[in-house]
Each structure stands twice: as C-alpha cells, then as structure tokens.
Amino acid sequence: MYKRHVPEPIPEENTEVWSCTNNDCNGWMRTGFTFNGEPSCPLCNSSMTQEIRMLPILNAAGSSFPGARS
C-alpha cells in the first residue's frame, strides 16, 4: 500500500584530512578547514598527519551537488 522512501545516496569523494597520531584519540579535520600549516589535535594537542578518507562532498553555500534535483 505504501512505498518506503529510499533516501538518495550522499555523494562521497577521497578527501585530504589531518588525523591525530595519538592512538587513543579519534580527532581529525579536513585539510581545507585548518588555520595552521601543520595543526595540532584540538582534542588532545598531539601532532597530526595527513591522510586520505572517503567523506561526503561539502558544497559551497548556495550551490548544489552535481546531479542534484532542483
């Protein structure tokens, strides 16, 4: 009788991030959102290293995702 609404998948891409080197901390941040060349972890103040993660695409304010419906 009723169909379940299946949500559209969120587009993802490989994204450069800074990741905390402390094994007990899960802190990370996107490279584009840092203020320092080599940031320290905001959660535990440990050093951070760059890595690549598959993350949802962030879009600029007022623009839409590629292929998004209007």
PDB file of N, CA, C and O in Angstrom, chain B, residues numbered from 101:
ATOM      1  N   MET B 101       0.810  -1.170   0.000  1.00  0.00           N
ATOM      2  CA  MET B 101       0.000   0.000   0.000  1.00  0.00           C
ATOM      3  C   MET B 101       0.871   1.258   0.000  1.00  0.00           C
ATOM      4  O   MET B 101       0.675   2.143  -0.833  1.00  0.00           O
ATOM      5  N   TYR B 102       1.823   1.345   0.920  1.00  0.00           N
ATOM      6  CA  TYR B 102       2.718   2.493   0.969  1.00  0.00           C
ATOM      7  C   TYR B 102       4.119   2.033   0.590  1.00  0.00           C
ATOM      8  O   TYR B 102       4.563   0.945   0.955  1.00  0.00           O
ATOM      9  N   LYS B 103       4.784   2.881  -0.140  1.00  0.00           N
ATOM     10  CA  LYS B 103       6.163   2.567  -0.506  1.00  0.00           C
ATOM     11  C   LYS B 103       7.095   3.306   0.442  1.00  0.00           C
ATOM     12  O   LYS B 103       6.868   4.465   0.790  1.00  0.00           O
ATOM     13  N   ARG B 104       8.121   2.626   0.841  1.00  0.00           N
ATOM     14  CA  ARG B 104       9.119   3.281   1.678  1.00  0.00           C
ATOM     15  C   ARG B 104       9.949   4.217   0.836  1.00  0.00           C
ATOM     16  O   ARG B 104      10.358   3.883  -0.276  1.00  0.00           O
ATOM     17  N   HIS B 105      10.192   5.393   1.378  1.00  0.00           N
ATOM     18  CA  HIS B 105      11.038   6.370   0.693  1.00  0.00           C
ATOM     19  C   HIS B 105      12.488   5.951   0.898  1.00  0.00           C
ATOM     20  O   HIS B 105      12.966   5.889   2.031  1.00  0.00           O
ATOM     21  N   VAL B 106      13.182   5.665  -0.188  1.00  0.00           N
ATOM     22  CA  VAL B 106      14.587   5.296  -0.114  1.00  0.00           C
ATOM     23  C   VAL B 106      15.411   6.574  -0.299  1.00  0.00           C
ATOM     24  O   VAL B 106      15.336   7.212  -1.350  1.00  0.00           O
ATOM     25  N   PRO B 107      16.200   6.952   0.719  1.00  0.00           N
ATOM     26  CA  PRO B 107      16.968   8.187   0.586  1.00  0.00           C
ATOM     27  C   PRO B 107      18.035   8.061  -0.494  1.00  0.00           C
ATOM     28  O   PRO B 107      18.598   6.989  -0.715  1.00  0.00           O
ATOM     29  N   GLU B 108      18.299   9.185  -1.161  1.00  0.00           N
ATOM     30  CA  GLU B 108      19.334   9.192  -2.186  1.00  0.00           C
ATOM     31  C   GLU B 108      20.686   9.045  -1.511  1.00  0.00           C
ATOM     32  O   GLU B 108      20.899   9.586  -0.425  1.00  0.00           O
ATOM     33  N   PRO B 109      21.592   8.328  -2.134  1.00  0.00           N
ATOM     34  CA  PRO B 109      22.924   8.199  -1.527  1.00  0.00           C
ATOM     35  C   PRO B 109      23.653   9.542  -1.531  1.00  0.00           C
ATOM     36  O   PRO B 109      23.533  10.320  -2.478  1.00  0.00           O
ATOM     37  N   ILE B 110      24.396   9.801  -0.486  1.00  0.00           N
ATOM     38  CA  ILE B 110      25.159  11.035  -0.387  1.00  0.00           C
ATOM     39  C   ILE B 110      26.447  10.852  -1.174  1.00  0.00           C
ATOM     40  O   ILE B 110      27.186   9.899  -0.927  1.00  0.00           O
ATOM     41  N   PRO B 111      26.732  11.748  -2.120  1.00  0.00           N
ATOM     42  CA  PRO B 111      27.958  11.595  -2.909  1.00  0.00           C
ATOM     43  C   PRO B 111      29.199  11.759  -2.032  1.00  0.00           C
ATOM     44  O   PRO B 111      29.259  12.650  -1.184  1.00  0.00           O
ATOM     45  N   GLU B 112      30.186  10.890  -2.247  1.00  0.00           N
ATOM     46  CA  GLU B 112      31.421  10.924  -1.484  1.00  0.00           C
ATOM     47  C   GLU B 112      32.618  11.028  -2.415  1.00  0.00           C
ATOM     48  O   GLU B 112      32.527  10.689  -3.595  1.00  0.00           O
ATOM     49  N   GLU B 113      33.741  11.498  -1.882  1.00  0.00           N
ATOM     50  CA  GLU B 113      34.977  11.581  -2.651  1.00  0.00           C
ATOM     51  C   GLU B 113      36.163  11.412  -1.703  1.00  0.00           C
ATOM     52  O   GLU B 113      36.030  11.598  -0.494  1.00  0.00           O
ATOM     53  N   ASN B 114      37.318  11.062  -2.259  1.00  0.00           N
ATOM     54  CA  ASN B 114      38.539  10.994  -1.469  1.00  0.00           C
ATOM     55  C   ASN B 114      38.918  12.408  -1.061  1.00  0.00           C
ATOM     56  O   ASN B 114      39.026  13.297  -1.906  1.00  0.00           O
ATOM     57  N   THR B 115      39.122  12.616   0.246  1.00  0.00           N
ATOM     58  CA  THR B 115      39.360  13.935   0.795  1.00  0.00           C
ATOM     59  C   THR B 115      40.611  13.923   1.662  1.00  0.00           C
ATOM     60  O   THR B 115      40.793  13.017   2.475  1.00  0.00           O
ATOM     61  N   GLU B 116      41.476  14.922   1.496  1.00  0.00           N
ATOM     62  CA  GLU B 116      42.650  15.042   2.347  1.00  0.00           C
ATOM     63  C   GLU B 116      42.229  15.543   3.721  1.00  0.00           C
ATOM     64  O   GLU B 116      41.488  16.520   3.835  1.00  0.00           O
ATOM     65  N   VAL B 117      42.707  14.868   4.765  1.00  0.00           N
ATOM     66  CA  VAL B 117      42.396  15.249   6.139  1.00  0.00           C
ATOM     67  C   VAL B 117      43.668  15.199   6.974  1.00  0.00           C
ATOM     68  O   VAL B 117      44.645  14.547   6.605  1.00  0.00           O
ATOM     69  N   TRP B 118      43.638  15.899   8.103  1.00  0.00           N
ATOM     70  CA  TRP B 118      44.664  15.770   9.130  1.00  0.00           C
ATOM     71  C   TRP B 118      44.098  14.826  10.179  1.00  0.00           C
ATOM     72  O   TRP B 118      42.971  15.008  10.638  1.00  0.00           O
ATOM     73  N   SER B 119      44.876  13.817  10.560  1.00  0.00           N
ATOM     74  CA  SER B 119      44.428  12.819  11.521  1.00  0.00           C
ATOM     75  C   SER B 119      45.370  12.801  12.715  1.00  0.00           C
ATOM     76  O   SER B 119      46.586  12.896  12.548  1.00  0.00           O
ATOM     77  N   CYS B 120      44.821  12.679  13.917  1.00  0.00           N
ATOM     78  CA  CYS B 120      45.607  12.679  15.142  1.00  0.00           C
ATOM     79  C   CYS B 120      46.502  11.436  15.199  1.00  0.00           C
ATOM     80  O   CYS B 120      46.076  10.341  14.831  1.00  0.00           O
ATOM     81  N   THR B 121      47.743  11.614  15.663  1.00  0.00           N
ATOM     82  CA  THR B 121      48.678  10.500  15.761  1.00  0.00           C
ATOM     83  C   THR B 121      48.522   9.713  17.056  1.00  0.00           C
ATOM     84  O   THR B 121      49.080   8.622  17.177  1.00  0.00           O
ATOM     85  N   ASN B 122      47.779  10.236  18.023  1.00  0.00           N
ATOM     86  CA  ASN B 122      47.547   9.561  19.299  1.00  0.00           C
ATOM     87  C   ASN B 122      46.537   8.429  19.077  1.00  0.00           C
ATOM     88  O   ASN B 122      45.417   8.680  18.631  1.00  0.00           O
ATOM     89  N   ASN B 123      46.921   7.204  19.380  1.00  0.00           N
ATOM     90  CA  ASN B 123      46.049   6.044  19.153  1.00  0.00           C
ATOM     91  C   ASN B 123      44.777   6.074  19.995  1.00  0.00           C
ATOM     92  O   ASN B 123      43.783   5.444  19.632  1.00  0.00           O
ATOM     93  N   ASP B 124      44.793   6.796  21.112  1.00  0.00           N
ATOM     94  CA  ASP B 124      43.608   6.867  21.973  1.00  0.00           C
ATOM     95  C   ASP B 124      42.652   7.982  21.566  1.00  0.00           C
ATOM     96  O   ASP B 124      41.599   8.142  22.182  1.00  0.00           O
ATOM     97  N   CYS B 125      43.002   8.758  20.535  1.00  0.00           N
ATOM     98  CA  CYS B 125      42.192   9.901  20.104  1.00  0.00           C
ATOM     99  C   CYS B 125      41.670   9.651  18.692  1.00  0.00           C
ATOM    100  O   CYS B 125      42.396   9.124  17.849  1.00  0.00           O
ATOM    101  N   ASN B 126      40.432  10.022  18.432  1.00  0.00           N
ATOM    102  CA  ASN B 126      39.825   9.877  17.102  1.00  0.00           C
ATOM    103  C   ASN B 126      39.750  11.203  16.349  1.00  0.00           C
ATOM    104  O   ASN B 126      38.998  11.321  15.381  1.00  0.00           O
ATOM    105  N   GLY B 127      40.518  12.197  16.781  1.00  0.00           N
ATOM    106  CA  GLY B 127      40.444  13.525  16.184  1.00  0.00           C
ATOM    107  C   GLY B 127      40.939  13.564  14.743  1.00  0.00           C
ATOM    108  O   GLY B 127      41.944  12.938  14.406  1.00  0.00           O
ATOM    109  N   TRP B 128      40.229  14.300  13.902  1.00  0.00           N
ATOM    110  CA  TRP B 128      40.626  14.544  12.512  1.00  0.00           C
ATOM    111  C   TRP B 128      39.905  15.781  12.026  1.00  0.00           C
ATOM    112  O   TRP B 128      38.888  16.174  12.598  1.00  0.00           O
ATOM    113  N   MET B 129      40.428  16.407  10.963  1.00  0.00           N
ATOM    114  CA  MET B 129      39.775  17.560  10.351  1.00  0.00           C
ATOM    115  C   MET B 129      40.155  17.632   8.880  1.00  0.00           C
ATOM    116  O   MET B 129      41.238  17.200   8.483  1.00  0.00           O
ATOM    117  N   ARG B 130      39.261  18.178   8.086  1.00  0.00           N
ATOM    118  CA  ARG B 130      39.548  18.352   6.665  1.00  0.00           C
ATOM    119  C   ARG B 130      40.678  19.357   6.497  1.00  0.00           C
ATOM    120  O   ARG B 130      40.772  20.329   7.246  1.00  0.00           O
ATOM    121  N   THR B 131      41.528  19.120   5.517  1.00  0.00           N
ATOM    122  CA  THR B 131      42.668  19.995   5.269  1.00  0.00           C
ATOM    123  C   THR B 131      42.225  21.424   4.994  1.00  0.00           C
ATOM    124  O   THR B 131      42.898  22.361   5.426  1.00  0.00           O
ATOM    125  N   GLY B 132      41.123  21.621   4.295  1.00  0.00           N
ATOM    126  CA  GLY B 132      40.642  22.953   3.958  1.00  0.00           C
ATOM    127  C   GLY B 132      40.077  23.733   5.137  1.00  0.00           C
ATOM    128  O   GLY B 132      39.763  24.915   4.991  1.00  0.00           O
ATOM    129  N   PHE B 133      39.938  23.101   6.305  1.00  0.00           N
ATOM    130  CA  PHE B 133      39.359  23.765   7.466  1.00  0.00           C
ATOM    131  C   PHE B 133      40.385  24.003   8.570  1.00  0.00           C
ATOM    132  O   PHE B 133      40.016  24.221   9.724  1.00  0.00           O
ATOM    133  N   THR B 134      41.675  23.961   8.220  1.00  0.00           N
ATOM    134  CA  THR B 134      42.721  24.211   9.208  1.00  0.00           C
ATOM    135  C   THR B 134      43.266  25.618   9.037  1.00  0.00           C
ATOM    136  O   THR B 134      43.222  26.184   7.945  1.00  0.00           O
ATOM    137  N   PHE B 135      43.779  26.176  10.122  1.00  0.00           N
ATOM    138  CA  PHE B 135      44.350  27.515  10.085  1.00  0.00           C
ATOM    139  C   PHE B 135      45.872  27.475  10.069  1.00  0.00           C
ATOM    140  O   PHE B 135      46.506  28.468   9.711  1.00  0.00           O
ATOM    141  N   ASN B 136      46.475  26.344  10.451  1.00  0.00           N
ATOM    142  CA  ASN B 136      47.927  26.202  10.526  1.00  0.00           C
ATOM    143  C   ASN B 136      48.416  25.262   9.434  1.00  0.00           C
ATOM    144  O   ASN B 136      47.661  24.430   8.931  1.00  0.00           O
ATOM    145  N   GLY B 137      49.689  25.405   9.074  1.00  0.00           N
ATOM    146  CA  GLY B 137      50.287  24.507   8.092  1.00  0.00           C
ATOM    147  C   GLY B 137      50.319  23.069   8.584  1.00  0.00           C
ATOM    148  O   GLY B 137      50.015  22.145   7.829  1.00  0.00           O
ATOM    149  N   GLU B 138      50.685  22.876   9.842  1.00  0.00           N
ATOM    150  CA  GLU B 138      50.678  21.565  10.483  1.00  0.00           C
ATOM    151  C   GLU B 138      49.961  21.710  11.818  1.00  0.00           C
ATOM    152  O   GLU B 138      50.585  22.050  12.823  1.00  0.00           O
ATOM    153  N   PRO B 139      48.661  21.457  11.836  1.00  0.00           N
ATOM    154  CA  PRO B 139      47.893  21.692  13.068  1.00  0.00           C
ATOM    155  C   PRO B 139      48.179  20.643  14.138  1.00  0.00           C
ATOM    156  O   PRO B 139      48.644  19.542  13.842  1.00  0.00           O
ATOM    157  N   SER B 140      47.894  21.004  15.375  1.00  0.00           N
ATOM    158  CA  SER B 140      47.899  20.029  16.461  1.00  0.00           C
ATOM    159  C   SER B 140      46.445  19.656  16.725  1.00  0.00           C
ATOM    160  O   SER B 140      45.530  20.426  16.432  1.00  0.00           O
ATOM    161  N   CYS B 141      46.250  18.485  17.275  1.00  0.00           N
ATOM    162  CA  CYS B 141      44.892  17.978  17.508  1.00  0.00           C
ATOM    163  C   CYS B 141      44.152  18.887  18.487  1.00  0.00           C
ATOM    164  O   CYS B 141      44.670  19.164  19.569  1.00  0.00           O
ATOM    165  N   PRO B 142      42.956  19.355  18.136  1.00  0.00           N
ATOM    166  CA  PRO B 142      42.198  20.226  19.041  1.00  0.00           C
ATOM    167  C   PRO B 142      41.640  19.481  20.260  1.00  0.00           C
ATOM    168  O   PRO B 142      41.212  20.111  21.227  1.00  0.00           O
ATOM    169  N   LEU B 143      41.642  18.145  20.218  1.00  0.00           N
ATOM    170  CA  LEU B 143      41.096  17.364  21.327  1.00  0.00           C
ATOM    171  C   LEU B 143      42.155  16.994  22.357  1.00  0.00           C
ATOM    172  O   LEU B 143      41.887  17.028  23.558  1.00  0.00           O
ATOM    173  N   CYS B 144      43.378  16.634  21.892  1.00  0.00           N
ATOM    174  CA  CYS B 144      44.410  16.164  22.830  1.00  0.00           C
ATOM    175  C   CYS B 144      45.756  16.860  22.655  1.00  0.00           C
ATOM    176  O   CYS B 144      46.701  16.553  23.381  1.00  0.00           O
ATOM    177  N   ASN B 145      45.862  17.789  21.711  1.00  0.00           N
ATOM    178  CA  ASN B 145      47.082  18.549  21.428  1.00  0.00           C
ATOM    179  C   ASN B 145      48.243  17.713  20.913  1.00  0.00           C
ATOM    180  O   ASN B 145      49.386  18.163  20.981  1.00  0.00           O
ATOM    181  N   SER B 146      47.993  16.514  20.402  1.00  0.00           N
ATOM    182  CA  SER B 146      49.038  15.701  19.785  1.00  0.00           C
ATOM    183  C   SER B 146      49.288  16.189  18.368  1.00  0.00           C
ATOM    184  O   SER B 146      48.504  16.966  17.823  1.00  0.00           O
ATOM    185  N   SER B 147      50.385  15.729  17.772  1.00  0.00           N
ATOM    186  CA  SER B 147      50.658  16.103  16.384  1.00  0.00           C
ATOM    187  C   SER B 147      49.674  15.374  15.463  1.00  0.00           C
ATOM    188  O   SER B 147      49.043  14.390  15.851  1.00  0.00           O
ATOM    189  N   MET B 148      49.564  15.885  14.236  1.00  0.00           N
ATOM    190  CA  MET B 148      48.637  15.300  13.272  1.00  0.00           C
ATOM    191  C   MET B 148      49.386  14.986  11.986  1.00  0.00           C
ATOM    192  O   MET B 148      50.374  15.643  11.660  1.00  0.00           O
ATOM    193  N   THR B 149      48.913  13.978  11.253  1.00  0.00           N
ATOM    194  CA  THR B 149      49.495  13.616   9.964  1.00  0.00           C
ATOM    195  C   THR B 149      48.409  13.665   8.907  1.00  0.00           C
ATOM    196  O   THR B 149      47.226  13.513   9.210  1.00  0.00           O
ATOM    197  N   GLN B 150      48.820  13.881   7.660  1.00  0.00           N
ATOM    198  CA  GLN B 150      47.841  13.921   6.573  1.00  0.00           C
ATOM    199  C   GLN B 150      47.521  12.515   6.095  1.00  0.00           C
ATOM    200  O   GLN B 150      48.389  11.643   6.058  1.00  0.00           O
ATOM    201  N   GLU B 151      46.271  12.309   5.733  1.00  0.00           N
ATOM    202  CA  GLU B 151      45.818  11.054   5.139  1.00  0.00           C
ATOM    203  C   GLU B 151      44.621  11.329   4.257  1.00  0.00           C
ATOM    204  O   GLU B 151      44.106  12.446   4.230  1.00  0.00           O
ATOM    205  N   ILE B 152      44.181  10.321   3.540  1.00  0.00           N
ATOM    206  CA  ILE B 152      43.031  10.426   2.642  1.00  0.00           C
ATOM    207  C   ILE B 152      41.890   9.598   3.226  1.00  0.00           C
ATOM    208  O   ILE B 152      42.092   8.458   3.645  1.00  0.00           O
ATOM    209  N   ARG B 153      40.687  10.180   3.252  1.00  0.00           N
ATOM    210  CA  ARG B 153      39.486   9.466   3.716  1.00  0.00           C
ATOM    211  C   ARG B 153      38.365   9.668   2.705  1.00  0.00           C
ATOM    212  O   ARG B 153      38.303  10.692   2.025  1.00  0.00           O
ATOM    213  N   MET B 154      37.488   8.687   2.615  1.00  0.00           N
ATOM    214  CA  MET B 154      36.294   8.794   1.784  1.00  0.00           C
ATOM    215  C   MET B 154      35.224   9.491   2.626  1.00  0.00           C
ATOM    216  O   MET B 154      34.697   8.922   3.581  1.00  0.00           O
ATOM    217  N   LEU B 155      34.909  10.757   2.245  1.00  0.00           N
ATOM    218  CA  LEU B 155      33.971  11.570   3.017  1.00  0.00           C
ATOM    219  C   LEU B 155      32.901  12.162   2.106  1.00  0.00           C
ATOM    220  O   LEU B 155      33.113  12.286   0.899  1.00  0.00           O
ATOM    221  N   PRO B 156      31.753  12.528   2.676  1.00  0.00           N
ATOM    222  CA  PRO B 156      30.726  13.209   1.878  1.00  0.00           C
ATOM    223  C   PRO B 156      31.263  14.515   1.314  1.00  0.00           C
ATOM    224  O   PRO B 156      32.049  15.209   1.960  1.00  0.00           O
ATOM    225  N   ILE B 157      30.834  14.839   0.113  1.00  0.00           N
ATOM    226  CA  ILE B 157      31.253  16.066  -0.542  1.00  0.00           C
ATOM    227  C   ILE B 157      30.576  17.251   0.138  1.00  0.00           C
ATOM    228  O   ILE B 157      29.362  17.247   0.338  1.00  0.00           O
ATOM    229  N   LEU B 158      31.363  18.263   0.492  1.00  0.00           N
ATOM    230  CA  LEU B 158      30.805  19.506   1.018  1.00  0.00           C
ATOM    231  C   LEU B 158      30.667  20.474  -0.139  1.00  0.00           C
ATOM    232  O   LEU B 158      31.553  20.569  -0.988  1.00  0.00           O
ATOM    233  N   ASN B 159      29.563  21.187  -0.171  1.00  0.00           N
ATOM    234  CA  ASN B 159      29.369  22.158  -1.247  1.00  0.00           C
ATOM    235  C   ASN B 159      29.397  23.565  -0.687  1.00  0.00           C
ATOM    236  O   ASN B 159      29.141  23.780   0.498  1.00  0.00           O
ATOM    237  N   ALA B 160      29.706  24.512  -1.539  1.00  0.00           N
ATOM    238  CA  ALA B 160      29.718  25.911  -1.133  1.00  0.00           C
ATOM    239  C   ALA B 160      28.285  26.369  -0.880  1.00  0.00           C
ATOM    240  O   ALA B 160      27.350  25.834  -1.475  1.00  0.00           O
ATOM    241  N   ALA B 161      28.110  27.333  -0.021  1.00  0.00           N
ATOM    242  CA  ALA B 161      26.773  27.834   0.308  1.00  0.00           C
ATOM    243  C   ALA B 161      26.069  28.330  -0.949  1.00  0.00           C
ATOM    244  O   ALA B 161      26.632  29.110  -1.717  1.00  0.00           O
ATOM    245  N   GLY B 162      24.861  27.882  -1.152  1.00  0.00           N
ATOM    246  CA  GLY B 162      24.060  28.343  -2.274  1.00  0.00           C
ATOM    247  C   GLY B 162      24.224  27.513  -3.532  1.00  0.00           C
ATOM    248  O   GLY B 162      23.465  27.708  -4.481  1.00  0.00           O
ATOM    249  N   SER B 163      25.179  26.598  -3.585  1.00  0.00           N
ATOM    250  CA  SER B 163      25.323  25.756  -4.764  1.00  0.00           C
ATOM    251  C   SER B 163      24.762  24.375  -4.458  1.00  0.00           C
ATOM    252  O   SER B 163      24.480  24.046  -3.305  1.00  0.00           O
ATOM    253  N   SER B 164      24.606  23.581  -5.492  1.00  0.00           N
ATOM    254  CA  SER B 164      24.025  22.254  -5.287  1.00  0.00           C
ATOM    255  C   SER B 164      25.037  21.195  -5.685  1.00  0.00           C
ATOM    256  O   SER B 164      26.024  21.479  -6.363  1.00  0.00           O
ATOM    257  N   PHE B 165      24.774  19.961  -5.248  1.00  0.00           N
ATOM    258  CA  PHE B 165      25.630  18.838  -5.584  1.00  0.00           C
ATOM    259  C   PHE B 165      25.484  18.521  -7.061  1.00  0.00           C
ATOM    260  O   PHE B 165      24.429  18.766  -7.644  1.00  0.00           O
ATOM    261  N   PRO B 166      26.530  17.978  -7.674  1.00  0.00           N
ATOM    262  CA  PRO B 166      26.399  17.560  -9.062  1.00  0.00           C
ATOM    263  C   PRO B 166      25.307  16.498  -9.184  1.00  0.00           C
ATOM    264  O   PRO B 166      25.304  15.523  -8.433  1.00  0.00           O
ATOM    265  N   GLY B 167      24.421  16.675 -10.088  1.00  0.00           N
ATOM    266  CA  GLY B 167      23.363  15.712 -10.300  1.00  0.00           C
ATOM    267  C   GLY B 167      22.202  15.831  -9.328  1.00  0.00           C
ATOM    268  O   GLY B 167      21.293  15.001  -9.364  1.00  0.00           O
ATOM    269  N   ALA B 168      22.203  16.824  -8.470  1.00  0.00           N
ATOM    270  CA  ALA B 168      21.112  17.002  -7.524  1.00  0.00           C
ATOM    271  C   ALA B 168      19.878  17.540  -8.237  1.00  0.00           C
ATOM    272  O   ALA B 168      19.963  18.295  -9.205  1.00  0.00           O
ATOM    273  N   ARG B 169      18.739  17.124  -7.720  1.00  0.00           N
ATOM    274  CA  ARG B 169      17.488  17.618  -8.304  1.00  0.00           C
ATOM    275  C   ARG B 169      17.209  19.032  -7.869  1.00  0.00           C
ATOM    276  O   ARG B 169      17.546  19.431  -6.754  1.00  0.00           O
ATOM    277  N   SER B 170      16.592  19.789  -8.751  1.00  0.00           N
ATOM    278  CA  SER B 170      16.227  21.184  -8.428  1.00  0.00           C
ATOM    279  C   SER B 170      14.860  21.261  -7.836  1.00  0.00           C
ATOM    280  O   SER B 170      14.391  22.350  -7.504  1.00  0.00           O
TER     281      SER B 170
END
